[in-house]
Amino acid sequence: MGGLQLDVEPRRARVYVDGWLVGVVDEFSGYYHHLDLPGGPHRIELVASDYDLLLVEVVVSPNRTTTYRGSLNHR
C-alpha cells in the first residue's frame, strides 16, 4: 500500500479512484491526511459543480506518499 495526498482546489471536489467515489479533496489534504491505495497506476477523477472535470493518472509507490497539486478550471 501507498498514499496519495491531494492539494487541489476546490477542496469540496469529489474524488473518484478507478471509477469509485472515495470522498472529497479536503479528506485527503494536509500532512496527516492521505488516501491509502495499492501500489501501481490509478485513474483519479476530480469533480465539482461549475468546474471542468480534472482527470489525472498517478502511480502510487508502495510505502510512500505521493502528492498531487492542481486545480479545476472554473467554467
N, C-alpha and C positions, 0 to 999 in steps of 0.2 A: 504494500500500500504506500501511496504517496499523498501529498497535499496540493491543493490548488487554492491560492488566495486571490481574491478579486478586488482590484482597485479601479472601480468602474462607476461612472455617473450615467444616469441617475441611480442612486443606491436602492431605489424601490423596484428596479428592473427584475423581472422573473428570470430565473436561471434554469435552463434545461441542459442536462448532460446526456448525450447519446439518445435524445428523444424523451427523456423522463424529467418532469418537473422536480427540482430538488430544493427550491426555496427562492429567496430574493438575495440580491447582491449584498445587502447590509449584513446578512448572516455569515458571509464568507469574507468579510473585510476586516482588517486590523490584525495586529500581531498574533493574537491567540485564536483567531477565528479563521478556519480554512475548511475546505471540502475534502474529505478523505475519498480518494479514488484509487482503483487498481493501477499499477504502473502500465504505461503504454499510451497509445494515441486515444484522444477523446474529442468529440464534437460538442462545443459549448455554444448554446444559443441564448442570447440576452434579449428580452422582450419587454417593452414598456409602451403604454399608450402614448400617442403623439410623437413617437420616436421610430426611426427606422430600425429594423432587426439588425443585430450585430451577431455575426457568425464567426466563431474562432475555432481553429484546430489547434489543440495543445497536446504535448507529450509530457506525461507525468512520470517522473523518475521515482523508483521505489526509495523509501526512507528520506525523501527530500520534499520540500515545499516550493512550488513554482508560483510566482506572482504574475498575473496578467493585469496590465494597466491599459485603460482605454475609456472611450465614452461613446454613447449612442448619439447619432445625429438627430437633432430635433427637426421635425417636419415643418 
